[in-house]
Amino acid sequence: MGGNSGQAGGHIYKSLADGGPFDSVEPPKRPTSRLIMHSMAMFGREFCYAVEAAYVTPVLLSVGLPNSLYSIVWFLSPILGFLLQPVVGSASDHCRSRWGRRRPYILTLGVMMLVGMALYLNGDTVVAALIANPRRKLVWAVSVTMIGVVLFDFAADFIDGPIKAYLFDVCSHQDKEKGLHYHALFTGFGGALGYLSGAIDWAHLELGRLLGTEFQVMFFFSALVLTLCFIVHLCSISEAPLTDVAKGIPPQQTPQDPPLSSDGMYEYGSIEKVKNGYVNPELAMQGAKNKNHAEQTYREMTLKSLLRALVSMPSHYRYLCISHLIGWTAFLSNMLFFTDFMGQIVYGGDPYSAHNSTEFLIYERGVEVGCWGLCINSVFSSLYSYFQKFLVSYIGLKGLYFTGYLLFGLGTGFIGLFPNVYSTLVLCSLFGVMSSTLYTVPFNLITEYHREEEKERQQAPGGHPDNSVRGKGMDCATLTCMVQLAQILVGGGLGFLVNTAGSVVIVVITASAVALIGCCFVALFVRYVN
């Protein structure tokens, strides 16, 4: 399916020896259809995320999970993600699979997502069919459901890094920016469709009666959407394995190539091998001259060297990670408690009242309306992702980054100070502006940094030894693991704030304050390439 993508646009690679150091060495231009196919992974991932957001709490309550175990469920996955994502990202940089560097990891994590969904949406039913003893059945149902939730979150959080690195590997600079916009566009569409699917009362429809419960219906749809989307994604643009790069180099080409550092091009170049007889010069030169050193680097890559590479990363990468952490902390502070805020503050309900009381029914109505607000967020995230392509030419990446944080901070602050049903739903559109910003601008900056570093390495051979194990996979994974760190901060801190303040309003006010602090940070500390 992706076999002809290497020749798209009739682009021919040129050796650096044919011209100056800034001659084009980028992969060929990709058709829009291929970039859309590549973005389908984000559609499937976000659809399943939305289903989890809508159903995981009812599932955990239905199996009888004790309140004391809630923190374990929500803390274990982000802690594992924060610790292991850079390791997995670096491993994918050096993967020598015949299928490419990124796709084996994407496939494995996609299967883990399916298994996790199967466990937390169907575990109770399967355990009930296999175990008759009520006490044992309760223990097994709780255990299987918890494992499913943690496994799904773990895989869904991890998979974002390899997907982004896959895009960066096989696309030109212009296609990377275009692809990131499509990623955000389909992320919004997937979330909106997932929330809408979760809002349907499947129990009273024919499909619900056929499959058993609404949990089984949502598993059927989630598994179908995720499988189809990932098949399309993995067939979108082909990768060439690193072990084949040296084999495809014409012997007469090697002596003409200028010497390059042993660490630079190997990590940041495309791994796409062109079908017309040419090979990406970045990896061609690296494979011909530095294959032995690359193998040595791969063998010597340890956790110690990996941590050293993370600590010694350039300051502009570190500041970008901090800004990403601030943004996701603000965003998650609002989103994880938004339906509860709607039920308690906007509608004035009481979740602790008897389930047949008027106060509890009012609270449930607020939660339902809050789900529609999250759907509005997803729709506007997609729309704003489309318009970003036009806005960036006027205000630049700095303007987009600052605007996203500013609008979100002002919007959440207004919601917290003046809670009203209609104004809150309207302002949910600003949540979409923030989510689209977080999904696109930081990764656009990563591509700008990589592009600048490649030009510097072409001008000054020798590279940067301290960064010898850093590559696109590690940089993307380091950036995305800030999401897990934000989850840890939100999960551990907001509960304390709510108990101290005695009202969930503090959550929205905190989100606003953190976002406004982020405005200052992205304006003063984040580096933007001219």
C-alpha positions in Angstrom: 0.0 0.0 0.0 2.9 2.3 0.7 5.2 0.8 -1.9 5.0 3.7 -4.3 5.2 6.4 -1.8 9.0 6.7 -2.2 8.6 8.2 -5.7 5.8 10.6 -4.9 6.2 14.0 -6.6 9.1 12.8 -8.8 11.7 14.0 -6.3 15.3 12.9 -6.9 17.7 12.8 -4.0 21.0 14.7 -4.5 24.3 13.9 -3.0 25.9 16.6 -0.8 28.9 16.4 -3.1 26.8 17.7 -6.0 26.4 21.2 -4.5 26.7 23.2 -1.4 26.1 22.0 2.1 22.5 23.2 2.0 21.4 21.3 -1.0 18.2 19.3 -0.5 18.7 15.9 1.3 15.2 15.6 2.5 12.8 12.7 1.7 10.5 13.2 -1.3 7.2 15.1 -1.0 4.4 12.9 0.2 0.9 13.0 -1.3 -1.8 14.4 1.0 -3.5 11.0 0.9 -0.5 9.3 2.5 -0.3 12.0 5.2 -4.0 11.4 5.9 -3.5 7.7 6.1 -0.6 8.3 8.5 -2.9 10.4 10.7 -5.5 7.7 11.1 -3.5 6.2 14.0 -4.3 9.4 16.0 -8.0 9.1 15.1 -8.2 5.5 16.4 -6.1 6.3 19.5 -8.2 9.3 20.5 -11.5 7.4 19.8 -10.4 4.8 22.3 -9.3 7.5 24.7 -12.7 9.1 24.6 -14.4 5.7 25.2 -12.2 5.2 28.2 -13.0 8.7 29.6 -16.7 8.0 29.2 -16.8 4.4 30.6 -13.8 3.7 32.9 -15.4 5.2 36.0 -18.7 3.3 35.5 -16.8 0.1 34.9 -14.6 0.5 38.0 -17.7 1.3 40.1 -19.6 -1.7 38.7 -16.9 -4.2 39.6 -16.7 -2.9 43.2 -13.3 -1.2 43.1 -12.5 0.2 46.6 -11.9 3.9 46.9 -8.4 3.2 48.3 -7.3 1.7 45.0 -8.3 4.5 42.8 -5.0 6.3 43.2 -3.1 3.2 42.2 -5.1 2.9 39.0 -4.4 6.5 38.0 -0.8 6.8 39.2 0.8 3.5 38.0 0.4 4.1 34.3 1.8 7.7 34.2 4.7 6.8 36.5 5.7 3.9 34.3 5.3 6.1 31.2 7.4 8.9 32.7 10.2 6.5 33.6 10.2 4.3 30.4 9.2 6.5 27.5 12.7 7.9 26.8 14.1 4.3 27.0 11.6 3.1 24.5 12.1 6.2 22.3 15.9 5.6 22.3 15.4 1.9 21.5 13.3 2.7 18.5 16.1 5.0 17.2 18.4 2.0 17.0 15.8 -0.6 16.0 17.1 -2.9 13.3 13.9 -4.7 12.4 13.3 -5.7 8.8 10.1 -3.7 9.0 11.7 -0.4 10.0 12.5 1.5 13.2 9.1 2.8 14.4 6.4 0.5 13.0 7.3 -2.6 15.1 6.9 -0.5 18.3 3.6 1.0 17.0 2.2 -2.4 16.2 3.2 -3.8 19.6 1.7 -0.9 21.5 -1.5 -1.1 19.4 -1.9 -4.7 20.3 -1.4 -3.8 24.0 -4.1 -1.1 23.6 -6.5 -3.8 22.3 -5.7 -6.2 25.1 -6.2 -3.4 27.7 -9.6 -2.5 26.3 -10.6 -6.1 26.2 -9.7 -6.6 29.9 -11.3 -3.5 31.3 -14.5 -3.6 29.2 -15.1 -7.3 29.2 -13.1 -8.6 32.2 -16.1 -8.6 34.6 -18.2 -10.6 32.2 -15.5 -13.2 31.5 -14.7 -13.6 35.2 -18.4 -14.0 36.1 -18.6 -16.8 33.5 -15.6 -18.6 34.8 -15.8 -18.2 38.6 -18.8 -18.9 40.7 -17.5 -18.0 44.2 -18.6 -14.4 44.9 -15.6 -13.5 46.9 -13.1 -14.8 44.4 -15.1 -13.4 41.6 -14.9 -9.9 43.1 -11.1 -10.1 43.6 -10.5 -11.4 40.1 -12.9 -8.8 38.5 -11.2 -5.9 40.3 -7.8 -7.2 39.4 -8.5 -7.8 35.7 -10.2 -4.5 35.3 -7.3 -2.6 37.0 -4.8 -4.4 34.8 -6.8 -3.5 31.7 -7.0 0.2 32.6 -3.3 0.4 33.4 -2.2 -1.5 30.3 -4.4 0.6 28.0 -3.2 3.9 29.5 0.4 2.7 29.4 0.2 1.7 25.7 -1.9 4.7 24.5 0.5 7.2 26.2 3.6 5.4 24.9 2.4 5.2 21.3 2.4 8.9 20.6 6.2 9.2 20.6 6.9 6.5 17.9 4.0 7.8 15.7 5.5 11.3 15.7 9.1 10.0 15.2 7.7 7.8 12.3 6.3 11.0 10.7 9.6 12.9 11.2 11.7 10.0 9.7 9.9 9.6 6.4 8.7 13.2 5.6 10.3 16.4 4.3 10.2 19.5 6.5 7.1 20.9 4.9 5.3 17.5 5.1 6.2 17.2 8.7 4.3 20.4 9.5 1.4 19.4 7.3 1.3 15.9 8.8 1.2 17.3 12.4 -1.8 19.4 11.4 -3.5 16.4 10.1 -2.6 14.5 13.3 -4.3 17.2 15.4 -7.3 17.3 13.0 -8.0 13.6 13.2 -7.3 13.6 16.9 -10.2 16.0 17.4 -12.5 14.0 15.1 -11.6 10.8 16.8 -12.3 12.2 20.3 -15.6 13.8 19.1 -16.8 10.5 17.6 -15.8 8.6 20.7 -17.7 10.9 23.1 -20.8 10.8 20.8 -20.6 7.0 20.8 -20.4 7.0 24.5 -23.4 9.3 24.9 -25.7 6.8 23.1 -27.9 4.5 25.2 -26.9 1.3 23.6 -28.6 -0.9 26.3 -32.0 -0.1 24.7 -30.9 -0.6 21.1 -30.8 -3.8 19.1 -27.0 -4.0 19.0 -26.9 -3.6 22.8 -29.3 -6.5 23.3 -27.4 -8.6 20.7 -23.9 -8.1 22.3 -25.1 -8.1 25.9 -24.2 -4.8 27.5 -23.2 -1.3 26.4 -19.6 -2.2 27.6 -19.4 -5.0 25.0 -20.9 -2.7 22.3 -18.2 0.0 22.9 -15.5 -2.7 22.9 -16.7 -3.9 19.5 -16.7 -0.4 18.0 -13.4 0.6 19.7 -11.6 -2.6 18.6 -12.9 -2.2 15.1 -12.0 1.5 14.7 -8.5 1.0 16.3 -7.7 -2.1 14.2 -8.7 -0.5 10.9 -7.0 2.8 11.7 -3.7 1.2 12.6 -3.7 -1.0 9.5 -4.1 2.1 7.4 -1.5 3.9 9.4 1.1 1.2 9.2 0.6 0.9 5.4 0.8 4.6 4.8 4.5 5.3 4.2 7.1 2.5 4.0 10.3 2.4 6.1 13.6 0.8 5.1 15.4 -1.1 7.8 18.7 0.3 9.0 20.5 -3.0 8.1 19.6 -2.5 4.5 21.0 1.0 4.1 24.6 0.1 3.5 23.6 -2.6 1.0 21.8 0.0 -1.2 24.8 2.4 -1.6 26.4 2.5 -5.1 30.1 1.8 -4.6 31.2 4.7 -6.7 29.2 7.2 -4.6 31.0 6.6 -1.3 34.4 8.3 -2.1 32.7 11.5 -3.3 30.7 12.1 -0.1 32.1 14.6 2.4 32.9 13.2 5.9 30.2 13.5 8.5 30.1 13.0 12.2 29.4 9.4 13.4 26.4 10.4 15.4 24.6 13.1 13.6 22.9 11.9 10.4 22.4 8.4 11.7 20.0 9.7 14.3 18.2 12.4 12.5 17.9 11.2 8.9 15.0 9.5 7.2 15.1 5.7 7.0 13.2 5.7 3.8 15.0 3.9 0.9 13.9 5.3 -2.5 12.8 2.7 -5.0 14.4 4.4 -8.1 17.9 3.3 -7.1 18.8 6.3 -4.9 19.2 6.2 -1.2 18.7 9.0 1.3 22.2 10.6 1.4 21.9 11.1 5.1 21.8 7.4 5.9 23.8 6.4 2.9 26.9 8.2 4.0 26.3 7.2 7.6 25.8 3.5 6.6 28.9 3.4 4.4 31.4 5.2 6.6 30.2 4.7 10.2 28.4 1.4 10.3 30.8 -0.1 12.8 30.6 3.0 15.0 26.8 2.9 14.9 26.8 -0.8 15.9 29.2 0.1 18.8 26.9 2.9 19.9 23.9 0.6 19.8 25.7 -2.1 21.9 26.9 0.5 24.4 23.6 2.2 24.9 22.8 1.7 28.6 20.3 3.3 31.0 23.2 5.3 32.4 24.2 6.7 29.0 20.6 7.3 28.2 20.1 9.3 31.4 23.3 11.2 30.7 22.0 12.1 27.2 18.7 13.4 28.7 20.4 15.5 31.3 22.9 17.0 28.8 20.2 17.8 26.2 20.4 21.3 24.8 18.7 24.0 26.9 16.1 24.8 24.3 14.9 21.2 24.3 14.7 21.4 28.1 12.7 24.6 28.0 10.3 23.2 25.5 9.7 20.2 27.7 9.0 22.5 30.7 6.5 24.5 28.6 4.9 21.3 27.5 4.6 20.2 31.1 3.0 23.5 32.1 0.5 23.3 29.3 -0.6 19.7 30.0 -0.8 20.4 33.7 -3.2 23.2 33.0 -5.2 21.3 30.4 -5.5 18.1 32.5 -6.4 20.0 35.6 -9.5 21.3 33.8 -10.4 18.3 31.7 -10.1 15.5 34.3 -12.5 17.3 36.6 -14.7 19.2 34.1 -17.8 16.9 34.2 -17.7 17.0 38.0 -17.4 20.8 37.9 -20.5 20.9 35.6 -22.5 18.6 37.9 -21.6 20.3 41.2 -20.9 23.9 40.4 -22.8 24.8 37.2 -25.9 22.7 37.9 -25.7 22.6 41.7 -26.0 18.9 42.1 -24.7 16.6 44.8 -22.8 13.4 43.9 -23.0 12.2 47.5 -26.8 12.2 47.8 -28.9 9.2 47.5 -29.1 7.9 43.9 -32.8 8.4 43.7 -32.7 12.0 45.1 -33.3 15.1 43.1 -29.8 16.4 43.9 -28.1 13.4 42.5 -30.2 13.4 39.3 -29.3 17.0 38.8 -25.7 16.1 39.2 -26.0 13.4 36.6 -27.6 15.8 34.2 -24.6 18.2 34.7 -22.2 15.3 34.0 -24.1 14.5 30.7 -23.9 18.2 29.6 -20.3 18.2 30.6 -19.7 15.3 28.2 -21.2 17.4 25.4 -18.8 20.2 26.4 -15.9 17.7 25.9 -17.4 16.9 22.5 -17.4 20.6 21.6 -13.7 20.7 22.7 -12.8 17.9 20.3 -14.7 19.4 17.4 -13.1 22.8 17.8 -9.7 21.1 18.2 -10.1 19.7 14.7 -11.3 22.9 13.2 -8.5 25.0 14.8 -5.9 22.5 13.7 -7.1 23.1 10.1 -6.9 26.9 10.5 -3.5 26.7 12.1 -1.9 26.2 8.7 -3.1 29.7 7.7 -2.5 31.4 11.0 1.1 30.3 11.3 2.1 32.4 8.2 0.8 35.5 10.0 1.7 35.1 13.7 4.3 32.3 13.5 4.8 29.4 15.9 5.4 31.8 18.8 2.1 33.5 18.2 0.3 30.2 18.0 1.9 28.9 21.2 1.2 32.0 23.2 -2.3 32.4 21.9 -3.3 28.8 22.8 -2.2 29.2 26.4 -3.7 32.7 26.7 -7.1 31.8 25.4 -7.3 28.7 27.5 -6.2 30.6 30.6 -8.8 33.4 30.1 -11.5 31.0 29.2 -11.1 28.7 32.2 -10.8 31.7 34.5 -14.1 33.1 33.2 -15.8 29.7 33.7 -14.5 29.5 37.3 -15.5 33.0 38.2 -18.9 33.1 36.4 -20.3 29.5 36.2 -23.2 29.4 33.7 -24.4 26.5 31.5 -24.4 28.4 28.2 -21.3 30.4 28.6 -19.4 27.4 29.8 -20.4 25.3 26.7 -19.4 28.2 24.4 -16.0 28.6 26.2 -15.4 24.8 25.8 -14.3 25.8 22.2 -11.2 27.4 23.8 -10.3 24.0 25.3 -10.1 22.8 21.7 -7.7 25.6 20.9 -5.4 24.5 23.7 -5.5 20.8 22.9 -4.7 21.5 19.2 -1.8 23.8 20.3 -0.4 21.1 22.5 -0.6 18.4 19.8 1.1 20.5 17.1 3.3 23.5 18.1 5.8 21.7 20.4 6.4 19.0 17.8 6.7 21.6 15.0 9.4 23.2 17.2 11.2 19.8 17.5 11.3 19.6 13.7 12.7 23.1 13.5 15.4 22.2 16.0 16.3 19.0 14.1 16.5 20.9 10.8 18.8 23.5 12.3 21.0 20.8 13.8 21.3 19.0 10.6 22.5 22.1 8.8 25.0 22.8 11.6 26.4 19.3 11.3 26.8 19.7 7.5 28.7 22.9 8.0 30.9 21.7 10.9 31.7 17.9 10.8 32.4 16.4 14.1 29.0 16.5 15.7 28.2 16.7 19.3 29.5 13.6 21.2 27.4 14.3 24.3 24.3 13.7 22.2 25.4 10.5 20.6 22.4 8.4 21.7 19.9 11.2 21.2 17.6 10.9 18.1 14.1 11.8 17.0 12.6 8.9 18.8 14.1 10.0 22.1 13.3 13.6 21.7 9.6 12.9 20.8 9.4 10.4 23.8 11.0 12.9 26.2 8.4 15.5 25.1 5.4 13.2 25.4 6.5 11.8 28.8 5.8 15.3 30.1 2.1 14.4 29.7 2.7 11.5 32.2 4.5 13.8 34.6 1.6 16.3 34.3 -0.9 13.4 35.2 1.2 12.6 38.3 1.2 16.3 39.4 -2.5 16.7 38.7 -3.5 13.4 40.4 -1.4 14.1 43.4 -2.0 17.8 43.9 -5.6 18.6 42.9 -7.2 16.2 45.3 -5.4 18.0 48.1 -6.5 21.4 46.8 -10.1 20.4 46.5 -10.1 19.0 50.0 -8.5 22.2 51.3 -10.7 24.6 49.5 -13.9 22.6 49.9 -15.0 23.2 46.3 -14.2 21.9 42.9 -14.0 25.5 41.6 -10.4 25.6 42.8 -9.6 23.1 40.0 -10.7 25.4 37.2 -9.0 28.5 38.8 -5.8 26.5 39.1 -6.0 25.5 35.5 -6.4 29.2 34.5 -3.5 30.3 36.7 -1.1 27.6 35.4 -2.0 28.4 31.8 -1.4 32.1 32.3 2.0 31.3 33.8 2.6 29.2 30.7 2.0 32.2 28.6 4.9 34.0 30.1 7.1 31.0 29.9 6.5 30.3 26.2 7.1 34.0 25.4 10.3 34.4 27.4 12.1 31.1 27.5 11.1 28.9 24.5 13.3 29.2 21.5 11.8 29.8 18.1 13.9 29.2 14.9 13.7 32.1 12.4 
